[in-house]
């Protein structure tokens, strides 16, 4: 089972945003491994999956698999609002050597709970790779209810869920009602430590892009039940958690990673660089956490 701090990795780009910066991507993967990140999500929301074309999407997954060289698990983002497309992308991620796939609930077309069940069931039955559900209703306009998650948890290769609702009551229900071997991951940095302390398995993190060592330590301590120390790290990072969402993700985190000198400033339309008036706020949060000089 994949546990701990799982970075939702940004996709570095050249300043125009028109091309991926492969050298910086390689550097980021190496940095995360050295900093103790437990697993990498390739081309999730934070990796700008909505605006990468299919060739770029698959090439990025393959590059991260190659660069990580089996040292940490790679979870490929392969969700789509078209079931046929999601199956194809999941097949291709498996062929690239990904260890698991992260499948966002279909967005925009707003399927019913039965539609969500049949969508994920079809993907799981078509591709024999471990699959993690991803519920983020604030982006998809579609909420996968715990009862649907528990039905899907009975399918052998659906191994967990990233719950990005930030609702700890929802998280507790998932942990208590799904099978014990089904992993529940936080998708909300601010509440991740509490989710893990109540029995969750880790955190798919935006903040880990800028504070990988601290997030890995926080998750490790929470998984070990070292409550006070885990909460202390979370409190220390609270301003960073907030700063990463002052504008739509991944706008703030990409700006922050570039300011730390780990890649160039580059983001793809329709997203734009962080607004000038918010840069001081993000910079202050990073500086107070010792992440930026």
Secondary structure as the mmCIF struct_conf table of DSSP 4:
data_model
#
loop_
_struct_conf.conf_type_id
_struct_conf.id
_struct_conf.beg_label_comp_id
_struct_conf.beg_label_asym_id
_struct_conf.beg_label_seq_id
_struct_conf.end_label_comp_id
_struct_conf.end_label_asym_id
_struct_conf.end_label_seq_id
STRN STRN1 UNK A 4 UNK A 8
STRN STRN2 UNK A 13 UNK A 13
TURN_TY1_P TURN_TY1_P1 UNK A 15 UNK A 16
BEND BEND1 UNK A 17 UNK A 19
STRN STRN3 UNK A 20 UNK A 20
HELX_RH_AL_P HELX_RH_AL_P1 UNK A 22 UNK A 35
TURN_TY1_P TURN_TY1_P2 UNK A 36 UNK A 36
STRN STRN4 UNK A 39 UNK A 42
BEND BEND2 UNK A 43 UNK A 44
TURN_TY1_P TURN_TY1_P3 UNK A 45 UNK A 48
HELX_RH_3T_P HELX_RH_3T_P1 UNK A 49 UNK A 51
BEND BEND3 UNK A 52 UNK A 52
HELX_RH_AL_P HELX_RH_AL_P2 UNK A 54 UNK A 68
TURN_TY1_P TURN_TY1_P4 UNK A 69 UNK A 70
BEND BEND4 UNK A 71 UNK A 72
STRN STRN5 UNK A 73 UNK A 77
BEND BEND5 UNK A 81 UNK A 82
HELX_RH_AL_P HELX_RH_AL_P3 UNK A 83 UNK A 96
TURN_TY1_P TURN_TY1_P5 UNK A 97 UNK A 97
BEND BEND6 UNK A 99 UNK A 99
STRN STRN6 UNK A 100 UNK A 104
HELX_LH_PP_P HELX_LH_PP_P1 UNK A 105 UNK A 107
BEND BEND7 UNK A 108 UNK A 109
HELX_RH_AL_P HELX_RH_AL_P4 UNK A 113 UNK A 126
BEND BEND8 UNK A 129 UNK A 129
STRN STRN7 UNK A 130 UNK A 135
HELX_RH_AL_P HELX_RH_AL_P5 UNK A 137 UNK A 140
BEND BEND9 UNK A 141 UNK A 141
HELX_RH_AL_P HELX_RH_AL_P6 UNK A 146 UNK A 153
TURN_TY1_P TURN_TY1_P6 UNK A 154 UNK A 154
BEND BEND10 UNK A 155 UNK A 155
TURN_TY1_P TURN_TY1_P7 UNK A 156 UNK A 157
STRN STRN8 UNK A 158 UNK A 163
BEND BEND11 UNK A 165 UNK A 165
HELX_RH_AL_P HELX_RH_AL_P7 UNK A 168 UNK A 177
BEND BEND12 UNK A 178 UNK A 178
TURN_TY1_P TURN_TY1_P8 UNK A 180 UNK A 181
BEND BEND13 UNK A 182 UNK A 182
STRN STRN9 UNK A 183 UNK A 186
HELX_RH_3T_P HELX_RH_3T_P2 UNK A 189 UNK A 191
HELX_RH_AL_P HELX_RH_AL_P8 UNK A 192 UNK A 197
TURN_TY1_P TURN_TY1_P9 UNK A 198 UNK A 199
STRN STRN10 UNK A 202 UNK A 205
BEND BEND14 UNK A 206 UNK A 206
HELX_RH_3T_P HELX_RH_3T_P3 UNK A 207 UNK A 209
TURN_TY1_P TURN_TY1_P10 UNK A 210 UNK A 210
HELX_RH_AL_P HELX_RH_AL_P9 UNK A 212 UNK A 223
TURN_TY1_P TURN_TY1_P11 UNK A 224 UNK A 225
HELX_RH_AL_P HELX_RH_AL_P10 UNK A 227 UNK A 236
TURN_TY1_P TURN_TY1_P12 UNK A 237 UNK A 237
HELX_RH_AL_P HELX_RH_AL_P11 UNK A 238 UNK A 243
TURN_TY1_P TURN_TY1_P13 UNK A 244 UNK A 245
BEND BEND15 UNK A 246 UNK A 248
TURN_TY1_P TURN_TY1_P14 UNK A 249 UNK A 250
HELX_RH_AL_P HELX_RH_AL_P12 UNK A 251 UNK A 259
TURN_TY1_P TURN_TY1_P15 UNK A 260 UNK A 261
BEND BEND16 UNK A 262 UNK A 263
TURN_TY1_P TURN_TY1_P16 UNK A 269 UNK A 270
BEND BEND17 UNK A 271 UNK A 271
HELX_LH_PP_P HELX_LH_PP_P2 UNK A 273 UNK A 275
HELX_RH_AL_P HELX_RH_AL_P13 UNK A 276 UNK A 288
TURN_TY1_P TURN_TY1_P17 UNK A 289 UNK A 290
BEND BEND18 UNK A 291 UNK A 291
#
